[in-house]
Amino acid sequence: MTSNRISACPLRGQVDPRLVRFSAGATAVVLAVVVLVVDSARPLGLFLLASQVAVFAFTAFVSFQWSVWAQLYARFIWPRIGPPTRLEDARPPRFAQLIGCVLTAPAVVCFAVGVDIAGYVLTALVLGVTALNAATGLCLGCRVYLLSQRLRA
C-alpha cells in the first residue's frame, strides 16, 4: 500500500516546490482576510493573524512537511496532481517562514495595543511577499537565505 502523504517523502530536508507555492497562497488568503476584517472584527482578525504566526513558527522551527498547509495539500491537492518531478531543499522556504513569523508577530502586538498603522504595514508587507510567491514562484525569503549562505562562504 502506497502512501500519498507529503510527510512520507523519503528524502529528509526536501520539499515539493508546489507545496511551497500552495502554502504561500493559503497564507496570502489568511493575511488578506486579516487586512480586511481586523478593523471591523478585531478579535477575528487577531485570532487569524496569531494563528498564522503559529503556522509560520511551526514551519520554521519544526517541519514544513507537518505544517497545517502541508497536511491540507497532502490530503486534497497532491492525490489529484501526483508526486513531484523534483524536490527542493527545505531550508530556504523554512527561513522564509521564519521571516514571516518575525514580521507578523509584532503585527499582532501592534493591532492588540492599537497601533494599527504599524500592524497594517507589517501584515501588508508579508501579504505582498506571499502573494508574489504564490503567483510567480519567486520566494524573496528563499533568495535572502541563499544570499546569506553565499556571503557566509
N, C-alpha and C positions, 0 to 999 in steps of 0.2 A: 504494500500500500504506500503510495507516494504522498507526501505532504506538500501542500501548496502554500505553506506559510512562509512569509518573508523571514521570520526568525529562524527557519530551518536552513538558512543559507549555510553551506558547508565552509565558506571562507570567512573566518572571523575578521572583523575590521573592514569588511567590504559592504557596499550598499548599492542597491538598484538606483540608478540615476533618475528613473521615472518616479520612484518613491520620494526622492528629494523634491522634485517639482510638485508632486501631489501634496506633500507636506507644506510646501511654500504656498500653494493655492489655498489649502484649508486654513492656514494661518492668516493669509490675507483676508479671507472671508470673515474670520473671527474679529480681526482688527478693524475691518470696515464696519462691522456691526457695532463694535465698541465706539468708534468715532461717531456713528450715527445716533446711538442711544444714550451715551454717557451723560449728556446734558439733560435729557428728559426722564431717563430711568437710571439714575446714578447707581443704585445697588446692582442692577443687572449688568451695567457696563463695567463696574468694578469687579464683579464676580467673573465675568468673561475675560477681562484683562488679567486678573490674578490667575485664572485657570491657564491662560496662555503662557504666563510667566512660568508656571509649574511645568507645563509641557516643554518649554524651552530648557529649563533647568534639568529635567529628567533626561531629555535627549542629549544635552551637552555632557552631563556627568555620568549617565548610566548607559544608555544604548539608544541608537537610532532605530534599530530593528524592533525594540519593545515599546516604542512610544505609542501614544494613542493614535496618531495619524498612520503609523506603520501598521498597526493592527487593523484599522479600517481598510487600508489599502490591501492588506493581505487577504482579508475576508471578502471584499466586494470588487476590487479592481483587478488584482493580479490573476484570479481564476479566469477572467474574461479576456485578458490580453496575453497571458502566458509568461513564462520566465524571461528574464532579461537576456539580451545577447551579450552584454558586458556588464561588469561591476566596476565600481569606483571605490577609491579609498574613502573610508567614512570619516577620517579626521577633519578634512576641510569643512564638510557640512556640519559636523558636530561643533567646530569652532564658530561657525556662523550662528548656530543655535545659542552658543554662549554669548555672542554679541547681542543677539535678540533679547536674551534674558537680562543682560546688563543695561540695555536701553529701556526695556518695558517695565522692569521692577521699579525704577524711580518714577515712571509714569503713573503706576498705581498709587504711589505715595503722593504724588502731585495732585492727582484727582481727589484722593481721600482728604487732603488738607485744604483743598480749594484753590490750588494754583493751577487752574485748568489750562491756561495757555501753554505751560511747560508740558503738561500731560498730553495735550493735543499734538504738540510739536514732536515729542518723543514717539508717540504712537503712530503718527503720520509718517515719520521717518522710517520706522520698521515696516509699516504697511507698504510704503513705496518700494522698499528693497525686496520684500517678499513677493509683491505683485510682479516686479521685474523678473525675479527668479522663476515664478510660476509661468509667466508669459513667454519668456525667451530662453530660460535655462541658464541665464547669467547669474551666478551666485557671487555677489560682491564680498560677502564674508569669507567665502572659499578663496577668492582672489587675495584677500588680505592675509589669510593663513599661508597661502603659497608664497606670497611676497615675504612674509616674515621668516619663512623657512629658508628662502634664498639669502636673505640678509644675515641670518644666523650662521650660514655655512661659510 
